[in-house]
């Protein structure tokens, strides 16, 4: 009992989820550097930056992710106990796959090779050491038994054993990137006899069949850990980052991306191509090519559409462009930054820095509805829920026929510090400073989702039966069945 207490006192590595076995959410890591790959008979394990990835071999897919608060470097798989051994700078972690329990041992720094036998783990740096699995004792050794399975960091000489991988780096496909000659090097290899697994820097993981040499590529997350903006359009979530656009659609959950030489401000899918903004320019991305549509006096920050028009929100007002043309026309609010545009059948709702407006299509007239700056608009059960620039929620009751409502049609909801909202058609989800909440229109009450960490979230989206949230650059995913 004393040793167990001391173990918890000195355990210093923090992971997320903190209780991997019981927590129902998982993390979606960005495409990072694959440092090490190992495999069990049915699963694959990889280190991507500070993330430990659990993957299915067939089909090759991401199953679960653990995030470590410190850099992890090298993996070893223990076939006798079904454990993973993970090196950090001067410690080694033993992770039991069945229960996700973790133990940590101090080791010499600079280990670049792990050997695993039935009773010992062998560590090779400037000297060689053995670690007793039962007691954790470390001793210097000069020889190793014959049953040791060795794992080490991939070297350049290892790549030359597989000449078909030459030139040992990858390129994006022409439709994926506007930087076509950028190289993505191979950083890790693992050969299990039937398949060769190839890890890269920011290109994902590849699986080669060693008989046919056919390959399968896994893109397991967004292209960049720095997420600037997220858009949900037509059941697809788009992550906008300095490196480009990453997205996955409902159903298949297959990630795709486009890298751009310039940073994208906002996007809008149209048929089989994208409309996107770069600073003050509106462009069309089609077939891997970018074509200019129009320029604006100031930067474009929001986009929307209906059947006839594109709506363009800039830092100095709103414009519209009739589809199949390229001429921007001033439309409604001017002078201030337009953050939210929500067209409906009978009206167009707009939120800028200082007010909320409504355009009546039948009357061809504008009305300033609220003197509150609005940055997001979500419709739920014939009402509009407005998120103010001060992070306050407002419920706006649209009148019959979606016409312009009176000033008495809105109320402030009793909750502050909400940074993003979305709906599944039944409740309103709120990303707040202290977790994810949802608001029930029938009861007019908020409820917290305890199955997600109680931290600040910047974005929240509903994808079919899954909640997707973003906090401090980390993407969390929770099945809706575990909401309550």
C-alpha positions as CSV (number, residue, x, y, z in Angstrom):
1,X,0.0,0.0,0.0
2,X,2.9,2.4,0.8
3,X,4.5,1.9,-2.6
4,X,1.1,2.5,-4.3
5,X,0.7,5.8,-2.5
6,X,4.2,6.9,-3.3
7,X,3.6,6.1,-7.0
8,X,0.7,8.5,-7.2
9,X,2.7,11.2,-5.3
10,X,5.6,11.1,-7.7
11,X,3.7,10.5,-10.9
12,X,4.3,13.8,-12.8
13,X,3.2,13.2,-16.4
14,X,-0.3,14.6,-17.2
15,X,-2.4,13.2,-20.0
16,X,-5.7,14.0,-21.6
17,X,-8.2,12.4,-21.3
18,X,-7.2,11.9,-17.6
19,X,-9.2,8.7,-17.3
20,X,-8.8,7.2,-20.7
21,X,-10.7,4.0,-19.9
22,X,-13.8,5.8,-18.6
23,X,-13.9,9.1,-20.4
24,X,-16.1,9.0,-23.5
25,X,-14.6,11.8,-25.5
26,X,-11.5,11.6,-27.7
27,X,-9.1,14.1,-29.2
28,X,-8.5,14.8,-32.9
29,X,-4.8,15.6,-33.4
30,X,-3.4,17.8,-36.1
31,X,-1.1,16.3,-38.8
32,X,2.2,16.5,-36.9
33,X,5.5,14.7,-37.0
34,X,5.3,10.9,-36.7
35,X,8.2,10.0,-34.4
36,X,7.7,6.3,-33.8
37,X,5.3,3.5,-34.9
38,X,4.8,0.0,-33.4
39,X,2.1,-2.6,-33.8
40,X,0.3,-5.4,-32.0
41,X,-1.4,-8.2,-33.9
42,X,-4.6,-6.1,-34.5
43,X,-3.7,-2.5,-33.7
44,X,-1.2,0.2,-34.7
45,X,0.3,2.8,-32.3
46,X,2.1,6.0,-33.3
47,X,3.5,9.1,-31.7
48,X,2.5,12.3,-33.5
49,X,4.1,15.3,-31.8
50,X,2.8,14.9,-28.2
51,X,-0.1,12.7,-29.1
52,X,-0.2,9.0,-28.8
53,X,-2.5,7.6,-31.5
54,X,-4.4,4.3,-31.3
55,X,-5.2,3.0,-34.8
56,X,-7.0,0.1,-36.3
57,X,-5.0,-1.8,-38.9
58,X,-7.9,-2.9,-41.0
59,X,-9.2,-0.6,-42.1
60,X,-6.5,1.9,-41.3
61,X,-8.3,4.4,-39.1
62,X,-7.9,6.5,-35.9
63,X,-9.6,5.0,-32.9
64,X,-8.4,7.0,-29.9
65,X,-5.9,9.6,-28.9
66,X,-4.0,10.5,-25.7
67,X,-2.3,13.9,-25.3
68,X,0.8,14.2,-23.1
69,X,1.8,17.4,-21.5
70,X,5.5,16.7,-22.3
71,X,7.4,15.6,-25.4
72,X,7.3,11.8,-26.0
73,X,9.8,10.3,-28.4
74,X,10.0,6.5,-28.8
75,X,7.5,3.6,-28.6
76,X,8.0,-0.1,-27.7
77,X,5.3,-2.8,-27.7
78,X,5.4,-5.5,-25.0
79,X,3.8,-8.7,-26.5
80,X,4.0,-10.5,-23.2
81,X,1.8,-8.0,-21.2
82,X,0.2,-6.0,-24.0
83,X,1.8,-2.9,-22.8
84,X,3.3,0.2,-24.5
85,X,6.6,1.6,-23.3
86,X,7.0,5.3,-24.1
87,X,10.2,7.4,-23.6
88,X,10.3,11.0,-22.5
89,X,13.5,13.0,-21.8
90,X,14.5,11.2,-18.6
91,X,11.5,9.0,-17.9
92,X,9.8,6.0,-19.4
93,X,6.1,5.4,-19.2
94,X,4.4,2.0,-19.1
95,X,0.9,2.1,-20.5
96,X,-1.3,-1.0,-20.1
97,X,-3.5,-1.0,-23.2
98,X,-6.3,-3.1,-21.7
99,X,-6.9,-0.7,-18.8
100,X,-5.0,2.4,-19.9
101,X,-3.3,2.5,-16.5
102,X,0.1,4.3,-16.5
103,X,3.3,4.0,-14.5
104,X,6.4,6.1,-14.8
105,X,10.0,5.3,-14.1
106,X,13.1,7.5,-14.1
107,X,15.7,6.5,-16.7
108,X,19.0,8.0,-18.1
109,X,18.4,10.7,-20.7
110,X,19.1,10.3,-24.4
111,X,17.6,6.8,-24.9
112,X,17.4,6.0,-28.6
113,X,16.7,2.2,-28.5
114,X,14.3,0.1,-26.4
115,X,14.6,-3.7,-26.0
116,X,11.7,-5.6,-24.5
117,X,11.9,-9.2,-23.1
118,X,9.6,-11.1,-20.9
119,X,10.9,-9.8,-17.6
120,X,13.0,-6.7,-18.5
121,X,13.1,-3.6,-20.6
122,X,16.5,-2.7,-22.0
123,X,17.5,0.9,-22.6
124,X,20.4,2.0,-24.8
125,X,21.9,5.4,-24.6
126,X,25.6,6.1,-24.0
127,X,25.4,3.0,-21.8
128,X,23.0,0.0,-21.6
129,X,20.6,-0.5,-18.8
130,X,18.0,-3.0,-17.8
131,X,14.7,-2.1,-16.1
132,X,12.9,-4.8,-14.0
133,X,9.2,-4.8,-15.0
134,X,8.2,-6.1,-11.6
135,X,10.2,-3.8,-9.3
136,X,11.3,-0.9,-11.5
137,X,14.9,-1.4,-10.5
138,X,17.5,-0.2,-13.1
139,X,21.0,-1.7,-13.5
140,X,23.8,-1.4,-16.0
141,X,24.2,-4.4,-18.4
142,X,26.8,-5.5,-20.9
143,X,24.8,-8.3,-22.7
144,X,21.3,-9.0,-23.8
145,X,19.2,-12.2,-24.0
146,X,18.2,-13.7,-27.3
147,X,14.4,-13.1,-26.9
148,X,14.7,-9.3,-26.9
149,X,12.4,-7.3,-29.3
150,X,14.2,-4.1,-30.3
151,X,12.6,-0.7,-31.1
152,X,14.6,2.4,-32.1
153,X,14.2,5.7,-33.9
154,X,14.1,5.5,-37.7
155,X,17.4,6.6,-39.4
156,X,18.2,7.6,-42.9
157,X,19.9,4.2,-43.5
158,X,16.6,2.4,-42.7
159,X,14.8,4.2,-45.6
160,X,17.3,2.8,-48.1
161,X,16.1,-0.7,-47.3
162,X,12.9,0.2,-49.1
163,X,14.0,1.6,-52.5
164,X,10.5,2.0,-53.8
165,X,10.1,4.8,-51.2
166,X,12.8,6.9,-52.9
167,X,13.1,9.9,-52.9
168,X,11.9,9.4,-49.2
169,X,9.5,12.2,-49.1
170,X,6.0,13.0,-50.4
171,X,4.2,15.8,-52.3
172,X,0.6,17.0,-52.1
173,X,-1.6,16.2,-55.0
174,X,-2.1,19.1,-57.4
175,X,-5.7,19.7,-56.2
176,X,-4.6,19.6,-52.6
177,X,-2.0,22.3,-52.5
178,X,-1.0,25.7,-53.9
179,X,2.6,25.0,-52.8
180,X,3.2,22.0,-55.1
181,X,6.9,21.5,-54.6
182,X,6.9,21.4,-50.8
183,X,8.4,18.2,-49.5
184,X,7.0,16.1,-46.6
185,X,9.8,13.8,-45.4
186,X,9.5,10.3,-44.0
187,X,10.2,10.3,-40.3
188,X,9.3,6.8,-39.0
189,X,9.0,3.2,-40.4
190,X,7.5,0.0,-39.0
191,X,7.5,-3.4,-40.8
192,X,5.2,-6.0,-39.4
193,X,6.0,-8.6,-42.1
194,X,2.7,-8.1,-44.0
195,X,2.6,-4.3,-44.1
196,X,5.1,-1.5,-44.1
197,X,3.8,1.6,-42.1
198,X,5.4,4.9,-43.0
199,X,5.1,8.0,-40.8
200,X,5.7,11.5,-42.1
201,X,6.0,15.1,-41.1
202,X,2.6,16.7,-41.8
203,X,1.5,14.2,-44.5
204,X,-0.1,11.5,-42.4
205,X,0.5,7.8,-42.1
206,X,0.8,5.4,-45.1
207,X,0.3,1.6,-45.2
208,X,2.0,-0.4,-47.9
209,X,1.0,-4.0,-48.7
210,X,4.3,-5.8,-49.0
211,X,2.9,-8.2,-51.7
212,X,1.2,-5.8,-54.0
213,X,2.9,-2.6,-52.7
214,X,-0.5,-0.9,-52.9
215,X,-0.7,1.9,-50.4
216,X,-3.4,3.5,-48.2
217,X,-3.0,6.9,-46.7
218,X,-4.5,8.0,-43.4
219,X,-5.1,11.8,-42.9
220,X,-6.0,11.7,-39.2
221,X,-6.6,15.4,-38.5
222,X,-6.3,19.0,-39.7
223,X,-3.1,20.3,-41.4
224,X,-2.3,22.8,-38.6
225,X,-2.6,22.9,-34.8
226,X,-3.3,26.7,-35.0
227,X,-7.0,27.0,-35.8
228,X,-8.0,30.5,-36.7
229,X,-11.7,30.0,-37.6
230,X,-14.2,27.1,-38.0
231,X,-17.2,27.0,-40.3
232,X,-20.0,24.5,-40.4
233,X,-21.6,24.4,-43.9
234,X,-23.9,21.7,-45.4
235,X,-23.0,19.0,-42.7
236,X,-19.3,19.6,-43.1
237,X,-17.0,21.3,-40.6
238,X,-14.1,23.4,-42.1
239,X,-11.1,24.2,-40.0
240,X,-9.3,27.4,-41.3
241,X,-5.6,27.7,-40.3
242,X,-2.5,29.4,-41.6
243,X,-1.6,26.3,-43.5
244,X,-4.9,26.0,-45.3
245,X,-8.4,24.4,-45.0
246,X,-9.0,21.1,-43.3
247,X,-12.5,19.5,-43.4
248,X,-14.5,16.4,-42.8
249,X,-18.1,15.6,-43.8
250,X,-20.7,13.8,-41.7
251,X,-20.9,10.1,-42.2
252,X,-17.6,9.0,-43.6
253,X,-15.4,11.0,-41.2
254,X,-12.6,11.1,-43.8
255,X,-10.4,14.1,-43.5
256,X,-9.5,16.2,-46.5
257,X,-7.6,19.4,-46.9
258,X,-6.3,22.1,-49.2
259,X,-3.0,24.0,-48.5
260,X,-2.6,27.6,-49.7
261,X,0.4,29.9,-50.1
262,X,-1.7,32.7,-48.4
263,X,-3.8,32.6,-45.3
264,X,-7.5,32.1,-45.9
265,X,-9.9,34.4,-44.0
266,X,-13.2,32.7,-44.7
267,X,-14.7,30.1,-47.1
268,X,-18.1,29.2,-48.7
269,X,-18.7,26.0,-50.6
270,X,-20.6,26.4,-53.9
271,X,-21.6,23.3,-55.9
272,X,-18.2,21.6,-56.6
273,X,-15.9,24.5,-55.8
274,X,-15.1,27.0,-53.0
275,X,-15.4,30.8,-52.7
276,X,-12.9,32.1,-50.3
277,X,-11.4,35.4,-49.1
278,X,-7.7,36.4,-48.9
279,X,-7.5,39.7,-47.0
280,X,-9.7,42.1,-49.2
281,X,-9.9,39.7,-52.2
282,X,-12.7,37.3,-53.0
283,X,-11.6,34.3,-55.0
284,X,-12.8,31.0,-56.4
285,X,-10.9,27.7,-55.8
286,X,-11.8,25.1,-58.4
287,X,-9.8,22.1,-59.6
288,X,-6.7,23.1,-57.7
289,X,-6.7,26.6,-59.2
290,X,-7.5,30.0,-57.7
291,X,-9.4,32.6,-59.7
292,X,-10.0,36.1,-58.6
293,X,-13.7,37.3,-58.3
294,X,-13.6,40.7,-56.9
295,X,-11.8,43.2,-54.5
296,X,-13.3,45.1,-51.6
297,X,-12.2,48.3,-49.8
298,X,-11.3,46.4,-46.6
299,X,-10.7,42.8,-45.5
300,X,-13.4,40.2,-46.0
301,X,-14.3,38.5,-42.7
302,X,-17.7,36.7,-43.3
303,X,-19.5,35.0,-46.2
304,X,-23.0,33.6,-46.8
305,X,-25.4,32.9,-49.7
306,X,-28.9,32.2,-50.8
307,X,-30.1,31.0,-54.2
308,X,-29.5,34.3,-56.0
309,X,-26.7,36.2,-54.1
310,X,-23.4,35.9,-52.4
311,X,-23.2,38.0,-49.2
312,X,-19.8,39.4,-48.3
313,X,-19.2,40.9,-44.8
314,X,-16.2,43.2,-44.6
315,X,-14.6,45.3,-41.9
316,X,-16.5,48.3,-43.3
317,X,-19.9,46.9,-44.2
318,X,-22.0,44.4,-46.2
319,X,-22.0,43.7,-49.9
320,X,-23.8,41.3,-52.2
321,X,-22.8,39.8,-55.5
322,X,-25.4,38.4,-57.8
323,X,-24.3,34.8,-58.6
324,X,-22.5,34.3,-61.9
325,X,-21.3,37.9,-61.8
326,X,-18.3,39.6,-60.1
327,X,-19.6,43.1,-59.3
328,X,-20.0,43.8,-55.5
329,X,-22.9,46.0,-54.6
330,X,-23.2,47.8,-51.2
331,X,-26.1,46.2,-49.3
332,X,-27.4,47.4,-46.0
333,X,-25.2,48.0,-43.0
334,X,-22.0,50.0,-43.6
335,X,-19.1,51.5,-41.7
336,X,-18.6,48.6,-39.2
337,X,-17.3,45.1,-39.4
338,X,-20.0,42.5,-40.3
339,X,-19.5,39.2,-38.5
340,X,-22.7,37.2,-39.1
341,X,-25.0,36.9,-42.1
342,X,-28.1,34.6,-42.0
343,X,-30.4,34.6,-45.0
344,X,-33.9,33.1,-44.8
345,X,-36.8,32.8,-47.2
346,X,-38.3,36.2,-46.3
347,X,-35.4,38.0,-44.7
348,X,-31.7,38.5,-44.3
349,X,-30.3,38.9,-40.8
350,X,-27.0,40.6,-40.2
351,X,-24.9,41.3,-37.2
352,X,-22.1,43.8,-37.0
353,X,-19.9,45.3,-34.3
354,X,-22.7,47.5,-32.9
355,X,-26.1,46.3,-34.1
356,X,-28.4,43.5,-35.4
357,X,-30.3,44.2,-38.6
358,X,-33.1,42.6,-40.6
359,X,-33.8,43.0,-44.3
360,X,-37.4,42.4,-45.4
361,X,-37.3,40.9,-48.9
362,X,-41.0,41.7,-49.6
363,X,-40.7,45.4,-48.5
364,X,-37.1,45.8,-49.8
365,X,-36.2,47.6,-46.6
366,X,-33.8,47.4,-43.7
367,X,-34.5,47.7,-40.0
368,X,-32.1,48.1,-37.1
369,X,-33.6,45.5,-34.6
370,X,-31.1,45.6,-31.8
371,X,-28.4,48.0,-30.6
372,X,-26.2,45.0,-29.7
373,X,-23.2,43.9,-31.6
374,X,-23.8,40.3,-32.9
375,X,-21.1,37.8,-34.1
376,X,-23.2,34.6,-34.6
377,X,-26.8,33.6,-35.5
378,X,-28.3,30.2,-35.0
379,X,-31.9,29.2,-35.8
380,X,-33.8,26.8,-33.4
381,X,-37.5,26.0,-33.5
382,X,-38.5,29.2,-35.4
383,X,-36.5,31.4,-33.1
384,X,-33.1,33.0,-33.7
385,X,-30.4,32.8,-31.0
386,X,-27.9,35.6,-31.3
387,X,-24.4,35.6,-29.8
388,X,-23.3,39.1,-28.9
389,X,-19.7,40.5,-29.4
390,X,-19.8,40.7,-25.6
391,X,-20.4,36.9,-25.4
392,X,-24.0,37.4,-24.2
393,X,-26.9,35.3,-25.6
394,X,-30.0,36.8,-27.0
395,X,-33.2,35.0,-28.0
396,X,-35.0,36.7,-30.9
397,X,-38.6,35.6,-31.8
398,X,-39.2,36.0,-35.5
399,X,-42.8,37.0,-36.3
400,X,-45.1,34.9,-38.5
401,X,-43.8,34.4,-42.0
402,X,-40.2,35.4,-41.0
403,X,-40.9,39.1,-41.4
404,X,-39.3,41.8,-39.4
405,X,-40.2,41.5,-35.7
406,X,-40.9,44.3,-33.2
407,X,-38.5,45.4,-30.6
408,X,-40.3,43.4,-27.9
409,X,-39.5,40.2,-29.7
410,X,-36.1,39.7,-28.1
411,X,-34.9,38.8,-24.6
412,X,-31.5,38.5,-22.9
413,X,-30.8,35.0,-21.8
414,X,-29.3,34.7,-18.3
415,X,-25.8,33.3,-19.2
416,X,-22.6,35.1,-20.0
417,X,-19.1,34.3,-21.4
418,X,-20.4,32.1,-24.3
419,X,-18.0,32.1,-27.2
420,X,-19.8,30.0,-29.8
421,X,-23.2,28.3,-30.4
422,X,-24.8,25.6,-32.5
423,X,-27.9,23.5,-32.5
424,X,-29.1,20.0,-33.3
425,X,-32.6,21.1,-33.9
426,X,-33.7,20.3,-30.3
427,X,-31.3,22.3,-28.0
428,X,-28.8,25.1,-28.3
429,X,-25.2,24.1,-27.5
430,X,-22.9,26.8,-25.9
431,X,-19.1,26.8,-25.8
432,X,-18.4,28.7,-22.6
433,X,-15.5,29.7,-20.3
434,X,-16.3,26.7,-18.0
435,X,-17.3,23.8,-20.3
436,X,-20.0,22.9,-22.8
437,X,-23.6,23.7,-21.8
438,X,-26.9,23.2,-23.7
439,X,-30.0,25.3,-23.4
440,X,-33.5,23.7,-23.6
441,X,-36.1,26.1,-25.1
442,X,-39.0,24.2,-23.5
443,X,-37.6,24.5,-19.9
444,X,-35.5,27.6,-20.5
445,X,-32.8,26.0,-18.5
446,X,-29.0,25.3,-19.1
447,X,-27.4,21.9,-18.4
448,X,-23.7,21.2,-18.4
449,X,-22.2,18.3,-20.3
450,X,-20.1,16.5,-17.6
451,X,-18.5,14.1,-20.1
452,X,-16.3,16.9,-21.5
453,X,-13.6,18.7,-19.4
454,X,-14.8,21.8,-17.6
455,X,-12.4,24.2,-19.5
456,X,-12.9,27.2,-21.9
457,X,-14.0,26.2,-25.4
458,X,-13.9,28.5,-28.4
459,X,-16.0,26.6,-30.9
460,X,-18.9,24.0,-30.8
461,X,-20.4,22.1,-33.7
462,X,-22.9,19.2,-34.0
463,X,-22.0,16.6,-36.6
464,X,-24.8,14.0,-37.0
465,X,-24.5,12.2,-33.6
466,X,-21.3,13.8,-32.4
467,X,-20.3,17.1,-30.7
468,X,-17.1,18.6,-32.1
469,X,-15.4,21.3,-29.9
470,X,-12.2,23.3,-29.9
471,X,-10.2,24.5,-26.9
472,X,-6.8,26.1,-27.0
473,X,-6.1,24.5,-30.4
474,X,-7.2,21.0,-29.3
475,X,-10.2,19.4,-31.0
476,X,-12.5,17.3,-28.8
477,X,-15.1,14.8,-30.1
478,X,-18.0,13.4,-28.0
479,X,-20.8,11.1,-29.2
480,X,-24.2,12.7,-28.3
481,X,-25.3,9.5,-26.6
482,X,-23.0,10.6,-23.7
483,X,-24.3,14.1,-23.5
484,X,-26.2,13.5,-20.2
